[in-house]
Each structure stands twice: as structure tokens, then as C-alpha cells.
Amino acid sequence: MAIPATKDDLLAAIEKTFTQLDKDLDRVPVAATREPVLQGHVKGPMMSPADLVAYLVGWNQQVLIWHRRRAEGLPDEFPAPGFAHPS
């Protein structure tokens, strides 16, 4: 996927991606929401559909924090306070 160049491009990409994710998640039976059936973001570990949603929510929360901090003239904090990388 190309990196959006404008705000309108970004909003269109978000809408397209969210619509596809929503359709994909609708196909997951409730009983399978915790089954580790998806490749994780690093090679090896598997994740469940619930893990994927939690990951995406976490990143969206972090983006909102960066947005708020930038609006207040504060720098981004990376890694985020309290983040502990899994060993």
C-alpha cells in the first residue's frame, strides 16, 4: 500500500482498510476469537483475532496521544511511557 500523500488520501485509506477489517472480523466465529490463527508482526508468534484488535486499538490510542502532545507543542515520546518490550 502506498503511503497517503494528503489528508484526503489518508482518510480514504483508513476507510478502505477499516471496511475490509470489519468484514474480515465479521467472519470470525465468536468461539474462535481467542484462537491463535494469525501470523504475528514478528516471525514465529501467532496471534488471535482478539489480539489483533487489541494491538490496533493500542496503536490508535498512541496516535491520539501523539496528536494531543503535538497540539500542545510537546515532543513525541518513543517508546511510550510505561512500555516494556517483551523479552
MODELLER restraints for C-alpha pairs under 7 A, 6 or more apart:
rsr = mdl.restraints
at = mdl.atoms
rsr.add(forms.Gaussian(group=physical.xy_distance, feature=features.Distance(at['CA:4:A'], at['CA:10:A']), mean=5.02, stdev=0.5))
rsr.add(forms.Gaussian(group=physical.xy_distance, feature=features.Distance(at['CA:33:A'], at['CA:48:A']), mean=6.24, stdev=0.5))
rsr.add(forms.Gaussian(group=physical.xy_distance, feature=features.Distance(at['CA:33:A'], at['CA:49:A']), mean=5.34, stdev=0.5))
rsr.add(forms.Gaussian(group=physical.xy_distance, feature=features.Distance(at['CA:33:A'], at['CA:50:A']), mean=5.49, stdev=0.5))
rsr.add(forms.Gaussian(group=physical.xy_distance, feature=features.Distance(at['CA:34:A'], at['CA:48:A']), mean=5.01, stdev=0.5))
rsr.add(forms.Gaussian(group=physical.xy_distance, feature=features.Distance(at['CA:34:A'], at['CA:49:A']), mean=6.48, stdev=0.5))
rsr.add(forms.Gaussian(group=physical.xy_distance, feature=features.Distance(at['CA:34:A'], at['CA:50:A']), mean=5.85, stdev=0.5))
rsr.add(forms.Gaussian(group=physical.xy_distance, feature=features.Distance(at['CA:35:A'], at['CA:48:A']), mean=5.00, stdev=0.5))
rsr.add(forms.Gaussian(group=physical.xy_distance, feature=features.Distance(at['CA:36:A'], at['CA:46:A']), mean=5.27, stdev=0.5))
rsr.add(forms.Gaussian(group=physical.xy_distance, feature=features.Distance(at['CA:36:A'], at['CA:47:A']), mean=4.41, stdev=0.5))
rsr.add(forms.Gaussian(group=physical.xy_distance, feature=features.Distance(at['CA:36:A'], at['CA:48:A']), mean=4.01, stdev=0.5))
rsr.add(forms.Gaussian(group=physical.xy_distance, feature=features.Distance(at['CA:37:A'], at['CA:46:A']), mean=6.20, stdev=0.5))
rsr.add(forms.Gaussian(group=physical.xy_distance, feature=features.Distance(at['CA:37:A'], at['CA:47:A']), mean=6.09, stdev=0.5))
rsr.add(forms.Gaussian(group=physical.xy_distance, feature=features.Distance(at['CA:37:A'], at['CA:48:A']), mean=5.66, stdev=0.5))
rsr.add(forms.Gaussian(group=physical.xy_distance, feature=features.Distance(at['CA:38:A'], at['CA:46:A']), mean=5.42, stdev=0.5))
rsr.add(forms.Gaussian(group=physical.xy_distance, feature=features.Distance(at['CA:38:A'], at['CA:47:A']), mean=5.08, stdev=0.5))
rsr.add(forms.Gaussian(group=physical.xy_distance, feature=features.Distance(at['CA:38:A'], at['CA:48:A']), mean=5.98, stdev=0.5))
rsr.add(forms.Gaussian(group=physical.xy_distance, feature=features.Distance(at['CA:39:A'], at['CA:45:A']), mean=6.58, stdev=0.5))
rsr.add(forms.Gaussian(group=physical.xy_distance, feature=features.Distance(at['CA:39:A'], at['CA:46:A']), mean=4.75, stdev=0.5))
rsr.add(forms.Gaussian(group=physical.xy_distance, feature=features.Distance(at['CA:39:A'], at['CA:47:A']), mean=6.19, stdev=0.5))
rsr.add(forms.Gaussian(group=physical.xy_distance, feature=features.Distance(at['CA:40:A'], at['CA:46:A']), mean=4.94, stdev=0.5))
rsr.add(forms.Gaussian(group=physical.xy_distance, feature=features.Distance(at['CA:40:A'], at['CA:47:A']), mean=5.50, stdev=0.5))
rsr.add(forms.Gaussian(group=physical.xy_distance, feature=features.Distance(at['CA:66:A'], at['CA:76:A']), mean=5.73, stdev=0.5))
rsr.add(forms.Gaussian(group=physical.xy_distance, feature=features.Distance(at['CA:69:A'], at['CA:75:A']), mean=6.61, stdev=0.5))
rsr.add(forms.Gaussian(group=physical.xy_distance, feature=features.Distance(at['CA:69:A'], at['CA:76:A']), mean=6.84, stdev=0.5))
